[in-house]
């Protein structure tokens, strides 16, 4: 579900550093063309393999605004310098030395769908429901769509996912999910509206991106794959449950599990907030506190990750998602009191989801998963995930899929020593392995599954090789 969007450094004009200089950059590096649905030009007639052929005729169905740019490089090897991505969006999500592929020219379309919320300041637009669509000149016939992790914006997957799939020839599309930032819960009129919009926006973008791909290459995508990390993984699960007709399959990377009767983040995060301070203080109560954290789902052996997650993730995550789904818990206070002591009125450390009113459970039910997937899904989760513990998340979701009679469509791999945030593998290289190589192995396994019928290996734990070189773990993750 997190990491949340990191804070931005303001530009001299008070805007996020990226788009203030786009016009000047475009004169030197790109050919810009701004259209709205009402003024879009006719479809181009250039050959599909020509550089940026038909760019001026591309129209994103339903978009209120779009801007199409012809780029010499669609990966972050070029988009950072040209202003067509935002490194702050993907900060902390990948290992520091993750290679960046190059040599992917094509078209990038930025824009937004109609919306009333304004948390996303990209391009200076002050408008949510922003999207990015990238169309490589050399296309392999496929489309990859994604929603962002945490509460980040549409460029958050550029390093972890977009660079790699673009280099393989896929068209790529991503959405900001319709609301962003740590006050995302202000969007909507009733509890659960903001998260429910995430699902709607990915469905909307998938339909629009399929149409744009057809315009650009003069045929529809041969396969459409959904993938995402954390909240993006939740979106993959939801889409394959509710709109399998739009997709050929998906890869769920550490997706968030929402269930109205639990487990869900509101059932285990309060336990972390309640017991961790006693564990950190040491003394006679530390062992009892550690045992309570283990019972809540936080795995034995993950203790070295607890201080960081207590400081950065557990408290913030509990408060903002509880505010989205149960705003009445703290009355007029917005998102509770940070790091409050148990016993403080309306303290999130004392939150007891099972005891909350039925309306709260109904709000969670609006966004809940069922396990009734309709297309092939590969799920990955690290055994040392201490933001979304594996025993209360992917282990449970896999059982849900099997109980729903859809087990033949699922492959589930527990990645030994993986955790929720790959940048932590840089901090603890001897204890953690990055998940990104495992995601790539899963993605290629899904390709073979849906195109050739080669079924991936059965569900299992992918072991960390004994005495493995950390450099090897950064590049390989065989699933067999």
C-alpha positions in Angstrom: 0.0 0.0 0.0 2.9 2.4 0.7 5.6 3.8 0.3 3.6 7.0 0.1 4.5 9.8 -2.2 7.7 11.4 -1.0 7.7 15.2 -0.3 8.6 17.3 -3.3 11.2 20.1 -3.4 9.5 23.3 -4.6 10.7 24.9 -7.8 11.4 28.6 -7.9 7.9 29.2 -9.2 6.4 27.2 -6.4 5.6 24.2 -8.6 7.1 20.7 -8.4 10.4 20.5 -10.2 9.7 19.0 -13.5 7.2 20.7 -15.8 8.2 24.3 -15.3 10.9 24.0 -18.0 9.0 21.6 -20.3 8.3 24.1 -23.0 12.0 25.0 -23.3 13.1 21.4 -23.2 10.5 20.5 -25.8 12.0 22.9 -28.3 15.3 21.2 -28.0 14.4 17.6 -27.4 10.8 16.8 -28.4 8.1 17.9 -30.8 5.1 18.9 -28.7 1.5 18.8 -29.8 -1.4 19.8 -27.4 -4.9 18.7 -28.2 -8.3 18.3 -26.5 -10.9 15.8 -27.6 -12.8 18.5 -29.3 -9.8 19.6 -31.5 -8.0 16.3 -32.1 -6.6 16.0 -35.6 -7.5 13.1 -38.0 -5.7 9.8 -37.6 -2.2 9.9 -39.1 -1.5 7.9 -42.2 2.3 7.3 -41.7 3.6 3.8 -41.6 3.4 2.1 -38.1 7.2 1.7 -38.0 8.0 5.3 -38.7 9.3 7.4 -35.8 6.3 8.8 -34.0 4.0 8.1 -37.0 0.5 9.5 -36.6 1.3 11.4 -33.4 -0.9 14.4 -34.1 -3.9 12.2 -34.8 -3.9 10.2 -31.6 -6.9 10.8 -29.3 -7.3 9.4 -25.8 -11.0 8.6 -25.4 -12.6 10.4 -22.6 -9.6 12.6 -21.8 -10.2 16.2 -20.9 -6.7 17.1 -21.9 -3.8 15.4 -23.6 -0.3 16.3 -24.7 1.6 14.1 -27.2 5.4 14.4 -27.5 7.7 12.6 -29.9 10.7 11.4 -27.8 14.0 9.9 -28.8 14.0 7.9 -25.5 10.9 6.7 -23.6 12.8 5.1 -20.7 14.2 7.1 -17.8 17.5 7.2 -19.6 15.9 10.0 -21.6 12.7 11.1 -19.8 14.5 12.4 -16.7 16.5 14.9 -18.8 13.6 15.8 -21.1 11.1 16.3 -18.2 8.8 13.4 -19.1 9.1 11.7 -15.7 9.6 12.6 -12.1 12.3 10.9 -10.1 10.6 11.9 -6.9 7.7 9.7 -7.9 9.7 6.5 -7.9 12.2 7.3 -5.2 12.9 4.4 -2.9 11.1 1.8 -4.9 14.0 0.1 -6.6 17.6 -0.9 -5.8 20.0 2.0 -6.4 22.0 0.3 -9.1 19.1 -1.1 -11.1 20.2 -0.9 -14.8 18.4 1.5 -17.1 17.6 0.2 -20.6 18.1 2.6 -23.5 17.1 2.8 -27.2 13.3 3.1 -27.0 12.1 6.0 -29.2 8.4 6.7 -29.5 5.4 8.8 -28.4 4.5 9.8 -24.9 1.0 11.1 -24.1 0.3 12.9 -20.9 -3.1 14.0 -19.9 -6.0 13.7 -17.5 -9.6 12.5 -17.4 -12.4 14.7 -16.0 -12.2 14.9 -12.2 -13.0 17.3 -9.4 -10.0 16.7 -7.2 -6.7 18.6 -7.6 -3.9 17.0 -5.5 -1.7 16.1 -8.5 0.3 19.2 -9.5 2.2 17.6 -12.4 2.5 19.8 -15.5 1.2 22.6 -13.4 -2.3 21.3 -14.2 -3.5 21.0 -10.5 -5.7 18.1 -11.6 -6.1 14.5 -10.6 -6.8 11.4 -12.8 -3.6 12.1 -14.7 -2.2 9.4 -16.9 0.8 8.6 -19.1 0.7 6.5 -22.2 4.0 5.5 -24.0 4.0 4.0 -27.5 7.4 2.7 -28.7 8.2 2.8 -32.4 9.2 -0.8 -32.3 6.1 -2.5 -30.8 5.8 -6.2 -29.8 2.0 -6.2 -30.0 1.3 -6.0 -26.3 0.1 -3.4 -23.8 1.0 -3.2 -20.1 -1.2 -1.1 -17.7 -0.5 -0.2 -14.1 -1.7 1.8 -11.1 0.8 3.3 -8.7 1.9 2.1 -5.3 1.0 4.1 -2.2 -0.4 7.5 -3.0 2.1 8.4 -5.7 1.6 9.8 -9.1 1.6 8.3 -12.6 5.4 8.1 -13.0 5.9 6.0 -9.9 6.5 2.7 -11.8 8.8 4.2 -14.4 12.0 2.5 -13.0 10.5 -0.7 -11.5 8.2 -1.6 -14.4 7.9 0.9 -17.4 11.6 1.0 -18.4 11.8 -2.8 -18.6 8.5 -3.5 -20.4 9.2 -0.6 -22.9 12.6 -2.1 -23.7 10.8 -5.4 -24.5 8.5 -3.6 -27.0 5.4 -3.1 -25.0 3.2 -0.1 -25.0 2.7 1.2 -21.5 0.0 3.2 -19.6 -0.2 4.3 -16.0 -2.7 6.2 -13.9 -2.3 8.3 -10.7 -5.5 6.4 -9.5 -7.6 9.6 -9.3 -6.2 11.0 -6.0 -2.7 11.4 -4.6 -0.8 12.3 -1.5 -1.2 11.5 2.2 -4.5 13.4 2.4 -6.0 11.3 -0.5 -8.9 10.5 1.9 -10.3 14.0 1.4 -11.5 12.9 -2.1 -15.0 11.5 -2.3 -18.3 12.0 -0.4 -18.5 8.8 1.7 -16.0 6.4 3.3 -14.2 4.3 0.8 -14.9 6.6 -2.2 -11.2 7.5 -2.8 -10.0 3.9 -2.9 -13.0 2.8 -5.0 -12.0 5.5 -7.5 -8.6 3.8 -8.0 -10.3 0.8 -9.5 -12.5 2.9 -11.7 -9.5 4.9 -13.0 -7.5 1.9 -14.0 -10.5 0.4 -15.8 -11.0 3.7 -17.6 -7.3 4.0 -18.6 -7.1 0.4 -19.8 -10.0 1.0 -22.2 -8.6 4.3 -23.4 -5.0 2.9 -23.8 -6.3 -0.1 -25.8 -8.0 2.4 -28.2 -4.9 4.6 -28.5 -2.7 1.5 -29.2 -5.2 0.6 -32.0 -5.0 4.1 -33.4 -1.2 4.1 -33.4 -0.4 0.6 -34.7 -3.6 0.1 -36.7 -4.6 -3.1 -34.8 -5.6 -3.7 -31.2 -3.1 -5.2 -28.7 -2.7 -8.9 -29.0 -2.4 -9.1 -25.2 -3.1 -6.6 -22.4 -1.3 -7.3 -19.1 -1.9 -5.6 -15.7 0.8 -5.3 -13.2 1.6 -3.2 -10.1 3.3 -3.0 -6.7 1.5 -2.6 -3.4 -1.7 -0.7 -4.0 -0.9 -1.3 -7.7 -1.0 -5.0 -7.0 -4.3 -4.7 -5.3 -5.6 -3.0 -8.5 -4.4 -6.0 -10.5 -6.3 -8.4 -8.3 -9.5 -6.2 -8.4 -9.3 -5.8 -12.2 -9.0 -9.5 -12.9 -11.9 -10.2 -10.5 -14.2 -7.5 -12.0 -13.1 -6.9 -15.6 -11.3 -10.0 -16.9 -12.6 -9.2 -20.4 -10.1 -6.3 -20.6 -7.0 -8.3 -19.7 -5.1 -11.5 -20.7 -3.4 -11.8 -17.3 -1.6 -10.0 -14.5 1.3 -9.9 -12.1 0.5 -8.8 -8.5 3.6 -7.6 -6.7 2.9 -7.3 -2.9 -0.7 -6.3 -3.4 -2.8 -4.9 -0.5 -5.5 -7.2 0.8 -8.9 -5.7 1.7 -11.5 -7.9 3.3 -14.5 -6.7 5.2 -14.1 -9.3 7.9 -10.3 -9.1 7.9 -7.5 -9.5 7.7 -6.8 -6.0 6.3 -4.3 -3.3 7.2 -6.7 -2.0 9.9 -6.5 -5.3 11.7 -2.8 -5.7 12.1 -1.3 -2.1 12.0 -2.8 -1.1 15.3 -1.1 -4.0 17.0 2.3 -2.8 15.6 1.6 0.7 17.0 0.5 -0.7 20.3 3.3 -3.2 21.0 6.4 -1.8 19.2 7.2 0.9 21.8 7.5 -1.7 24.6 9.6 -3.9 22.3 11.9 -1.0 21.5 12.2 0.0 25.1 13.7 -3.4 26.1 13.4 -4.7 29.6 10.9 -7.3 30.9 8.1 -6.4 28.6 10.1 -6.6 25.3 9.7 -10.3 24.8 6.0 -10.2 25.4 5.7 -7.3 22.9 7.7 -9.2 20.3 5.4 -12.2 20.7 2.4 -9.9 20.2 3.9 -8.5 17.0 4.5 -12.0 15.8 0.9 -13.0 16.5 -0.3 -10.0 14.6 1.5 -11.4 11.5 4.9 -9.6 11.6 7.3 -12.5 10.8 10.0 -13.7 13.2 13.4 -12.7 11.8 12.0 -9.4 10.5 12.8 -7.5 13.8 15.7 -5.6 12.2 13.1 -3.9 9.9 10.7 -2.8 12.7 12.4 0.5 13.7 12.3 1.9 10.2 8.7 0.8 9.6 7.6 2.2 12.9 9.1 5.5 12.2 8.1 5.8 8.5 5.2 3.6 7.6 3.1 1.9 10.3 1.7 5.0 12.0 1.1 7.1 8.9 -0.5 4.1 7.0 -2.8 3.3 9.8 -4.0 6.8 10.3 -4.7 7.8 6.7 -6.4 4.6 5.6 -8.4 4.5 8.8 -9.5 8.1 8.0 -10.5 7.0 4.5 -12.6 4.1 5.8 -13.6 5.1 9.3 -13.4 8.9 9.7 -15.8 8.8 12.7 -13.3 7.1 14.9 -11.5 10.3 15.8 -14.4 12.7 15.4 -13.5 16.0 13.9 -9.8 15.3 14.0 -8.4 14.5 10.6 -6.3 11.3 10.5 -5.7 11.0 14.2 -2.7 11.9 16.3 0.7 10.8 15.1 2.5 8.3 17.4 -0.1 8.7 20.2 0.3 6.7 23.4 -2.3 3.9 24.0 -5.0 5.2 26.2 -5.0 8.6 24.5 -8.6 9.3 23.4 -9.2 8.1 19.8 -5.6 6.8 19.5 -5.0 4.6 16.5 -2.8 2.3 18.6 -6.1 1.3 20.4 -8.1 0.9 17.2 -10.1 -2.3 17.2 -11.5 -3.0 13.7 -13.8 -5.9 14.7 -15.6 -3.7 17.2 -16.3 -0.8 14.8 -19.8 -0.1 13.5 -21.3 -2.1 10.6 -21.0 1.0 8.4 -17.2 0.7 8.6 -17.2 -2.9 7.5 -19.5 -2.0 4.7 -17.1 0.7 3.6 -14.3 -1.8 3.5 -16.7 -4.2 1.7 -17.0 -1.7 -1.2 -13.3 -2.2 -2.0 -12.9 -5.8 -0.8 -11.4 -8.6 -2.9 -13.2 -11.9 -3.4 -10.6 -14.2 -5.1 -12.8 -14.7 -8.1 -10.2 -13.9 -10.7 -11.1 -14.5 -14.4 -7.7 -14.5 -16.0 -4.2 -15.9 -15.1 -2.6 -14.2 -12.2 0.9 -14.5 -10.7 1.2 -13.2 -7.2 4.5 -12.4 -5.5 5.2 -11.4 -1.9 8.4 -11.3 0.2 8.5 -13.3 3.4 10.0 -10.3 5.2 7.3 -7.8 4.2 6.6 -5.9 7.4 4.3 -3.3 5.9 1.8 -5.9 4.6 2.8 -9.1 6.4 2.7 -12.1 4.1 0.6 -14.3 6.5 -2.1 -11.7 6.6 -2.0 -10.8 2.9 -0.9 -13.0 0.0 -1.1 -16.2 1.9 -4.8 -15.3 2.6 -5.5 -14.1 -0.9 -4.2 -17.4 -2.4 -6.5 -19.3 -0.2 -9.4 -17.1 -1.3 -8.7 -17.8 -4.9 -8.6 -21.5 -4.3 -11.9 -21.4 -2.3 -13.5 -19.5 -5.1 -12.6 -22.3 -7.5 -10.2 -20.3 -9.5 -6.9 -22.0 -8.3 -6.0 -23.1 -11.8 -5.7 -19.4 -12.8 -3.2 -18.6 -10.0 0.5 -19.1 -9.3 1.7 -17.8 -6.0 5.4 -17.4 -5.1 6.6 -16.5 -1.7 10.0 -14.8 -2.1 12.4 -15.6 0.7 14.0 -12.5 2.3 12.0 -10.1 0.0 10.5 -7.1 1.7 8.0 -4.4 0.7 10.5 -1.7 -0.4 13.4 -2.7 -2.6 15.6 0.2 -1.6 16.0 -1.5 1.8 18.0 -4.2 0.0 20.7 -1.6 -0.4 20.7 -1.0 3.3 20.6 -4.7 4.3 22.3 -6.5 1.4 23.1 -9.6 3.5 19.6 -9.9 4.9 17.3 -8.9 2.0 16.9 -9.5 -1.6 15.2 -7.1 -4.1 11.9 -8.1 -5.5 12.3 -6.5 -8.9 14.2 -9.5 -10.5 11.4 -11.8 -9.2 8.8 -9.5 -10.8 10.5 -9.8 -14.1 10.8 -13.6 -13.9 7.1 -13.7 -13.0 6.2 -11.4 -15.9 8.1 -13.6 -18.5 6.4 -16.6 -17.0 3.0 -15.0 -17.5 3.9 -14.2 -21.1 4.7 -17.9 -21.8 1.6 -19.0 -19.9 -0.8 -16.9 -22.0 0.9 -17.1 -25.4 2.2 -20.7 -25.4 0.2 -22.4 -22.7 3.4 -23.1 -20.7 2.1 -23.4 -17.1 4.5 -21.8 -14.6 5.8 -23.9 -11.7 3.4 -24.7 -8.9 3.0 -22.4 -5.9 6.1 -22.5 -3.7 8.6 -20.5 -1.7 11.4 -19.2 -3.9 14.5 -19.8 -1.6 17.3 -17.4 -1.3 20.4 -19.3 -2.6 22.8 -20.2 0.2 25.7 -17.8 0.4 24.4 -15.9 -2.6 26.3 -12.9 -3.8 24.1 -9.8 -3.3 25.0 -8.7 -6.8 23.5 -11.9 -8.2 20.3 -11.5 -6.3 19.9 -8.0 -7.9 19.7 -9.5 -11.4 18.3 -13.1 -11.1 15.3 -14.7 -9.4 14.5 -18.2 -11.0 11.0 -19.2 -10.0 11.6 -22.9 -10.6 
